[in-house]
Amino acid sequence: MRWQEEYQIVQEEMRRVLASFEWKASWWESQAGLRDNGDVQTLSGVSAYAYKQAHITRQMAVRCATSWLPTLDKHGIKPEWAKTYPGAMALVAKIHGEEKKDNTKEDESKDNVGKEDVEEELDKEDMAEIEETPSDAESDEELYDLFEYDD
């Protein structure tokens, strides 16, 4: 009975971690427009920072889901929250496709999929999204200068 209880607790902890990341991302987005004093560049920089933090927080949730779902699926566990992360579910399907290939020994060198590949793919998506984001600042130094720091 204790194992059954632990089984349920671990799944609930996973759900709560993801819910916490989603809440924090929404909180960051709500912070984006709160500041109303300052010049346009400063306000734009503060807003961009808040949205960047929201994006980072959501990516943390995606990475958790991506690393948890293959193991859960392997044990026949289908959590309700998995529907929120279709990219992670696609990974599970891709891994199952690879396992079938490995079992039949048809082509061992073809399309090896692992956690590192997914993380690399997520990093590529993040970089593409960042590169597509327009910026008024010409350099990192200009972005840094937009924020006033009190030492």
Backbone bond lengths (Angstrom), bond angles and torsions (degrees), N, CA, C in turn:
res aa  C-N    CA-C-N  psi(-1)  N-CA   C-N-CA  omega(-1)  CA-C   N-CA-C  phi
1 M - - - 1.456 - - 1.531 110.53 -
2 R 1.328 116.89 -34.41 1.465 118.87 179.13 1.535 111.33 -66.28
3 W 1.343 116.41 -36.49 1.452 119.84 177.04 1.528 110.19 -64.33
4 Q 1.303 117.31 -40.81 1.462 121.21 178.29 1.519 110.63 -63.06
5 E 1.320 116.13 -40.94 1.461 120.87 177.74 1.528 110.50 -63.78
6 E 1.328 117.07 -44.03 1.465 121.21 179.26 1.528 110.68 -63.92
7 Y 1.302 116.71 -38.82 1.456 123.65 177.46 1.535 109.97 -56.38
8 Q 1.320 116.15 -45.38 1.467 120.96 179.67 1.521 111.59 -71.94
9 I 1.325 117.16 -38.51 1.464 120.99 -178.34 1.527 110.72 -64.87
10 V 1.316 117.52 -44.32 1.465 120.47 -178.97 1.527 110.64 -61.62
11 Q 1.309 117.35 -42.51 1.468 120.00 178.23 1.531 111.47 -63.75
12 E 1.315 116.47 -39.24 1.464 119.95 178.51 1.527 110.55 -67.43
13 E 1.323 116.84 -38.06 1.467 119.78 177.75 1.523 110.93 -63.58
14 M 1.325 117.40 -39.83 1.469 120.70 176.52 1.525 110.14 -60.97
15 R 1.322 116.46 -46.92 1.465 120.31 179.93 1.514 110.91 -59.86
16 R 1.330 116.69 -41.96 1.463 120.39 -178.53 1.525 112.62 -68.74
17 V 1.321 117.01 -35.65 1.471 119.67 176.17 1.522 109.59 -60.70
18 L 1.327 116.75 -47.61 1.463 120.61 -179.98 1.527 111.27 -64.55
19 A 1.318 116.58 -41.75 1.477 120.36 178.04 1.525 110.54 -62.88
20 S 1.309 116.49 -38.05 1.467 120.85 178.98 1.531 110.60 -64.58
21 F 1.339 116.58 -43.84 1.469 119.68 177.28 1.522 110.84 -61.37
22 E 1.324 116.97 -43.90 1.465 120.42 -179.84 1.528 111.15 -64.15
23 W 1.330 116.88 -40.22 1.464 120.09 178.39 1.527 110.07 -63.58
24 K 1.334 116.65 -44.84 1.463 120.25 -178.38 1.528 110.91 -64.20
25 A 1.334 117.09 -38.39 1.464 120.43 177.91 1.534 110.20 -63.23
26 S 1.313 117.13 -43.32 1.471 120.70 177.32 1.523 110.86 -63.95
27 W 1.316 116.11 -38.14 1.466 120.01 178.13 1.520 109.93 -62.35
28 W 1.340 117.57 -45.29 1.466 120.25 178.45 1.522 110.24 -58.92
29 E 1.322 117.20 -43.18 1.465 119.75 179.76 1.524 111.37 -62.91
30 S 1.321 116.82 -34.95 1.465 119.37 178.65 1.530 111.54 -70.17
31 Q 1.322 116.88 -23.07 1.457 120.74 179.74 1.534 112.31 -79.08
32 A 1.326 116.50 -19.57 1.464 121.68 -173.28 1.527 113.50 -55.51
33 G 1.301 118.94 -38.69 1.456 120.77 -174.95 1.517 115.11 -107.18
34 L 1.322 117.71 10.40 1.464 119.24 -175.87 1.520 113.77 -72.87
35 R 1.310 117.45 -33.75 1.464 119.90 -178.08 1.520 108.56 -79.70
36 D 1.343 116.64 129.10 1.458 119.38 -178.86 1.523 113.35 -124.85
37 N 1.326 117.05 2.23 1.460 118.70 176.81 1.521 109.13 -108.99
38 G 1.310 115.97 140.01 1.456 121.25 -179.06 1.511 110.49 126.00
39 D 1.328 114.48 170.49 1.464 118.00 -179.50 1.529 109.78 -78.50
40 V 1.319 115.12 169.80 1.457 121.81 -174.35 1.531 111.20 -61.36
41 Q 1.329 117.11 -40.96 1.464 119.75 -178.96 1.527 111.23 -64.11
42 T 1.313 117.31 -41.81 1.455 120.71 -179.98 1.526 110.28 -65.08
43 L 1.318 116.25 -46.59 1.464 119.92 179.45 1.529 111.21 -62.48
44 S 1.317 116.22 -39.12 1.462 120.75 177.46 1.528 110.52 -63.91
45 G 1.316 117.26 -41.96 1.459 121.67 179.16 1.514 112.24 -65.37
46 V 1.330 116.74 -42.32 1.466 120.82 179.02 1.526 110.04 -64.56
47 S 1.316 116.38 -42.58 1.461 121.02 178.64 1.538 110.40 -63.99
48 A 1.330 116.25 -44.32 1.469 120.16 178.72 1.524 110.83 -60.95
49 Y 1.307 116.86 -40.42 1.461 120.89 179.04 1.533 110.59 -61.24
50 A 1.329 116.40 -44.27 1.465 120.27 -179.42 1.529 110.60 -63.19
51 Y 1.325 117.00 -43.36 1.462 119.39 178.77 1.525 111.94 -67.58
52 K 1.313 116.34 -34.30 1.472 119.49 176.44 1.526 110.12 -63.93
53 Q 1.319 117.16 -43.93 1.463 120.72 178.64 1.529 111.15 -63.29
54 A 1.332 116.62 -38.08 1.469 120.11 177.28 1.521 110.12 -63.19
55 H 1.313 116.33 -42.46 1.457 120.63 179.13 1.529 111.08 -63.91
56 I 1.304 117.30 -44.92 1.469 121.72 178.92 1.527 109.87 -59.72
57 T 1.311 116.66 -43.87 1.463 121.04 -178.89 1.527 110.58 -63.99
58 R 1.322 117.42 -41.81 1.471 119.78 177.72 1.522 111.15 -66.33
59 Q 1.322 117.32 -36.44 1.463 120.05 177.66 1.529 110.69 -65.63
60 M 1.319 117.59 -32.76 1.462 120.56 175.67 1.529 109.88 -63.25
61 A 1.321 116.49 -40.14 1.469 120.75 177.32 1.527 110.19 -63.88
62 V 1.326 116.85 -43.21 1.466 120.90 179.78 1.529 110.37 -62.46
63 R 1.300 116.61 -41.68 1.475 119.40 179.67 1.522 111.30 -65.07
64 C 1.321 117.04 -39.34 1.470 119.41 176.41 1.522 109.90 -61.93
65 A 1.318 116.45 -49.67 1.464 120.36 -179.55 1.522 110.60 -60.34
66 T 1.327 116.86 -40.72 1.453 121.50 -179.45 1.525 111.87 -63.60
67 S 1.313 116.67 -35.90 1.461 117.88 179.85 1.526 112.66 -83.73
68 W 1.318 118.40 -25.79 1.465 120.73 -178.38 1.524 113.23 -84.79
69 L 1.318 117.33 -40.85 1.465 120.48 -171.22 1.533 114.81 -59.31
70 P 1.331 120.21 -42.30 1.469 117.32 178.85 1.527 113.13 -58.76
71 T 1.321 116.95 -41.19 1.465 120.29 179.58 1.522 110.98 -68.41
72 L 1.328 116.65 -43.86 1.459 119.33 178.35 1.525 110.91 -61.20
73 D 1.324 115.88 -44.58 1.460 120.37 -179.45 1.529 110.85 -63.65
74 K 1.307 116.69 -38.39 1.468 121.34 178.68 1.534 111.21 -58.52
75 H 1.325 116.22 -31.58 1.459 121.68 -179.65 1.535 112.31 -97.42
76 G 1.326 116.17 10.31 1.459 120.46 175.89 1.522 114.34 77.41
77 I 1.320 117.18 19.66 1.466 121.38 -179.23 1.523 108.19 -98.33
78 K 1.312 116.72 123.46 1.465 122.86 -179.96 1.528 108.94 -117.73
79 P 1.341 117.84 87.91 1.463 119.49 -178.42 1.526 111.97 -69.61
80 E 1.301 115.66 148.85 1.466 121.86 179.83 1.532 111.06 -61.82
81 W 1.331 117.53 -36.76 1.462 121.01 -176.81 1.520 113.24 -68.08
82 A 1.315 118.46 -13.51 1.468 121.34 -177.97 1.527 111.77 -61.01
83 K 1.326 117.38 -30.02 1.470 121.44 -179.62 1.524 112.07 -62.61
84 T 1.314 116.30 -23.73 1.460 121.43 -179.51 1.529 111.81 -74.29
85 Y 1.319 117.02 -17.04 1.465 121.64 -175.16 1.535 109.94 -122.86
86 P 1.339 117.04 74.51 1.464 119.66 -176.24 1.529 112.73 -63.16
87 G 1.320 117.98 -31.24 1.468 120.40 177.85 1.513 111.65 -63.48
88 A 1.318 116.56 -39.60 1.460 120.84 178.27 1.523 110.41 -68.53
89 M 1.327 116.24 -36.64 1.470 119.64 178.37 1.530 110.26 -68.14
90 A 1.337 116.79 -34.65 1.466 120.03 176.87 1.526 109.90 -64.42
91 L 1.321 116.32 -36.71 1.467 120.46 176.39 1.518 110.66 -61.24
92 V 1.322 117.11 -43.81 1.467 121.27 179.47 1.530 109.10 -58.85
93 A 1.319 116.74 -45.06 1.463 120.52 179.74 1.526 110.73 -63.38
94 K 1.317 116.23 -40.06 1.459 120.50 -179.63 1.527 110.69 -66.95
95 I 1.316 116.61 -40.47 1.462 120.72 178.31 1.522 110.04 -63.50
96 H 1.342 117.29 -42.49 1.457 119.99 178.61 1.524 110.73 -62.48
97 G 1.310 117.29 -35.85 1.459 121.09 176.18 1.515 110.63 -63.12
98 E 1.337 116.67 -40.89 1.456 121.37 178.69 1.523 111.40 -67.90
99 E 1.339 117.71 -38.12 1.459 120.44 179.60 1.519 110.26 -63.23
100 K 1.330 117.34 -38.65 1.461 120.48 178.68 1.527 110.10 -64.38
101 K 1.343 116.27 -41.27 1.456 119.60 177.70 1.514 110.85 -62.77
102 D 1.340 116.67 -42.43 1.460 120.47 179.66 1.519 110.95 -63.72
103 N 1.321 117.56 -38.30 1.457 120.83 -179.23 1.519 111.85 -67.49
104 T 1.329 117.44 -34.74 1.451 120.21 -178.65 1.523 111.67 -90.87
105 K 1.328 117.98 -8.71 1.472 124.17 178.11 1.530 112.30 58.25
106 E 1.331 117.35 29.69 1.458 120.11 -178.46 1.525 111.84 -70.22
107 D 1.337 115.90 -51.00 1.460 118.51 -177.61 1.511 108.69 -151.31
108 E 1.321 116.40 97.00 1.461 120.25 -174.42 1.523 112.84 -76.20
109 S 1.302 117.95 -21.10 1.456 120.33 -175.39 1.514 113.68 -90.42
110 K 1.308 118.30 -4.40 1.457 122.30 -171.60 1.520 111.75 -89.54
111 D 1.335 116.62 127.28 1.470 123.36 170.43 1.514 114.81 45.66
112 N 1.313 118.83 55.36 1.462 120.27 175.28 1.512 109.20 -66.03
113 V 1.325 116.22 129.14 1.450 121.44 -177.16 1.510 108.34 -118.69
114 G 1.314 115.89 129.85 1.452 120.09 177.66 1.505 109.98 -146.34
115 K 1.292 116.07 179.23 1.463 121.86 -178.70 1.529 110.72 -60.24
116 E 1.349 116.58 -39.20 1.467 120.21 -178.94 1.522 110.50 -63.27
117 D 1.354 116.87 -39.70 1.460 120.41 179.06 1.521 111.23 -62.62
118 V 1.321 116.66 -41.21 1.460 121.02 179.92 1.523 109.88 -65.81
119 E 1.335 116.76 -44.71 1.461 119.48 179.75 1.520 110.49 -63.00
120 E 1.323 117.36 -39.10 1.457 120.75 177.72 1.524 110.20 -63.86
121 E 1.330 116.66 -41.62 1.461 121.47 178.78 1.525 110.57 -64.33
122 L 1.341 117.32 -41.38 1.462 120.59 177.53 1.524 109.82 -62.53
123 D 1.330 117.50 -40.67 1.457 120.77 178.82 1.520 110.77 -62.98
124 K 1.345 117.37 -40.17 1.465 120.91 177.81 1.525 110.56 -62.63
125 E 1.342 116.52 -42.25 1.468 120.67 178.93 1.522 110.17 -63.81
126 D 1.336 117.20 -42.29 1.456 120.73 178.83 1.525 110.74 -61.45
127 M 1.333 116.71 -45.13 1.459 120.55 -178.69 1.522 110.89 -65.55
128 A 1.322 117.68 -40.00 1.464 120.63 178.42 1.516 110.24 -62.58
129 E 1.330 116.43 -41.05 1.460 121.02 179.68 1.532 110.52 -65.83
130 I 1.317 116.59 -40.98 1.470 120.48 179.33 1.519 110.02 -65.86
131 E 1.334 116.94 -42.04 1.458 120.64 -179.31 1.516 111.82 -65.88
132 E 1.343 117.92 -29.99 1.459 121.57 179.22 1.520 112.52 -78.53
133 T 1.334 117.45 -17.05 1.450 121.69 -177.30 1.519 109.76 -75.07
134 P 1.332 118.08 121.42 1.459 119.72 179.90 1.525 110.97 -69.13
135 S 1.326 115.30 148.06 1.457 120.13 -179.20 1.517 109.15 -137.14
136 D 1.327 115.92 135.16 1.460 120.90 176.24 1.523 110.77 -80.09
137 A 1.307 116.98 -23.72 1.459 121.00 -177.60 1.525 109.82 -80.93
138 E 1.330 115.89 141.79 1.453 120.88 -179.27 1.527 112.50 -83.49
139 S 1.320 117.89 -22.25 1.456 119.61 -176.37 1.523 110.30 -152.30
140 D 1.327 115.27 171.85 1.458 120.26 177.14 1.527 110.99 -63.39
141 E 1.337 116.08 -33.98 1.470 119.63 179.26 1.517 110.80 -62.22
142 E 1.328 117.36 -40.54 1.451 120.47 178.66 1.523 110.91 -65.41
143 L 1.341 117.17 -39.23 1.460 120.14 176.77 1.521 110.23 -63.09
144 Y 1.313 116.55 -42.29 1.460 121.29 -179.62 1.524 110.17 -62.71
145 D 1.343 116.66 -39.65 1.458 121.07 -179.32 1.526 113.28 -67.76
146 L 1.351 117.04 -19.30 1.458 120.09 179.90 1.528 111.42 -67.74
147 F 1.318 117.01 -24.45 1.456 121.14 -178.41 1.511 109.92 -98.94
148 E 1.318 115.79 136.60 1.452 120.98 177.23 1.510 108.46 -98.63
149 Y 1.311 116.75 125.98 1.455 121.22 -178.60 1.522 109.29 -112.95
150 D 1.308 116.12 131.05 1.463 121.72 175.52 1.513 107.62 -97.75
151 D 1.327 117.04 118.01 1.473 120.43 179.01 1.503 111.26 -93.30
